[in-house]
Amino acid sequence: MRRLDRSLRHTRPSWCGCERLVPQAGSLSRRPRGVRLLNSSFIARVLAGAGFLVGCALFSGCGPGKTARDAEKVIARYFQAIATNGYTAAMADYSPLAYQEMTAEQWVEMQAKKAAKLGTYVSHAPKLFRVTSSRSRTRSGTRTTVVIICQVTYSKRSAKETFTLVRQGTYILGRGRVVSEFKIVDHNVSLIE
């Protein structure tokens, strides 16, 4: 920083990073060359630029809102398959981790029993989303988990269905970040009385 005129003094501490100087009594009111005043129009421009960047980030399609929408698309596709009695097509939305407790054939039989008890699918409405994301210890990938609770209407009864969906994201050298599609790993049905 250039040597300043002794007739000027700092009005703020030196650690604040500003260069605002106020003339002392009896000196000229002109500031030295290279010294900028921190005025309200500069602050307004900085805030407007920051607001623009935040707006771009929000509307660019990234973040928890997009994650929840991506998971909801999988749920909608699942219910579309169930509505057309395509249980084998609905199986494509499930992760292999979902079939650890029962086989795929047992799952199809369970869906048929559920349809007999509840009736045919009419509509669903997502009620609650919970999004969590975790990073692996090797820092090569991320795991995003979404829990969606839906109010589902069937022809005979209504049910509350809770879906847990997982998406893996890995970083591959040369290709960048590769994100898989959401897969259902857990599905619970409870009847509404």
Rosetta blueprint (number, residue, H / E / L):
1 M L
2 R L
3 R L
4 L L
5 D L
6 R L
7 S L
8 L E
9 R E
10 H E
11 T L
12 R L
13 P L
14 S H
15 W H
16 C H
17 G L
18 C L
19 E L
20 R L
21 L E
22 V E
23 P E
24 Q L
25 A L
26 G L
27 S L
28 L L
29 S L
30 R L
31 R L
32 P L
33 R L
34 G L
35 V L
36 R L
37 L L
38 L L
39 N L
40 S H
41 S H
42 F H
43 I H
44 A H
45 R H
46 V H
47 L H
48 A H
49 G H
50 A H
51 G H
52 F H
53 L H
54 V H
55 G H
56 C H
57 A H
58 L H
59 F H
60 S L
61 G L
62 C L
63 G L
64 P H
65 G H
66 K H
67 T H
68 A H
69 R H
70 D H
71 A H
72 E H
73 K H
74 V H
75 I H
76 A H
77 R H
78 Y H
79 F H
80 Q H
81 A H
82 I H
83 A H
84 T L
85 N L
86 G L
87 Y H
88 T H
89 A H
90 A H
91 M H
92 A H
93 D H
94 Y E
95 S L
96 P H
97 L H
98 A H
99 Y H
100 Q L
101 E L
102 M L
103 T L
104 A H
105 E H
106 Q H
107 W H
108 V H
109 E H
110 M H
111 Q H
112 A H
113 K H
114 K H
115 A H
116 A H
117 K H
118 L H
119 G L
120 T L
121 Y E
122 V E
123 S E
124 H E
125 A E
126 P E
127 K E
128 L E
129 F E
130 R E
131 V E
132 T E
133 S E
134 S E
135 R E
136 S L
137 R L
138 T L
139 R L
140 S L
141 G E
142 T E
143 R E
144 T E
145 T E
146 V E
147 V E
148 I E
149 I E
150 C E
151 Q E
152 V E
153 T E
154 Y E
155 S L
156 K L
157 R L
158 S E
159 A E
160 K E
161 E E
162 T E
163 F E
164 T E
165 L E
166 V E
167 R E
168 Q E
169 G E
170 T E
171 Y E
172 I E
173 L L
174 G L
175 R L
176 G E
177 R E
178 V E
179 V E
180 S L
181 E L
182 F L
183 K E
184 I E
185 V E
186 D E
187 H E
188 N E
189 V E
190 S E
191 L E
192 I L
193 E L
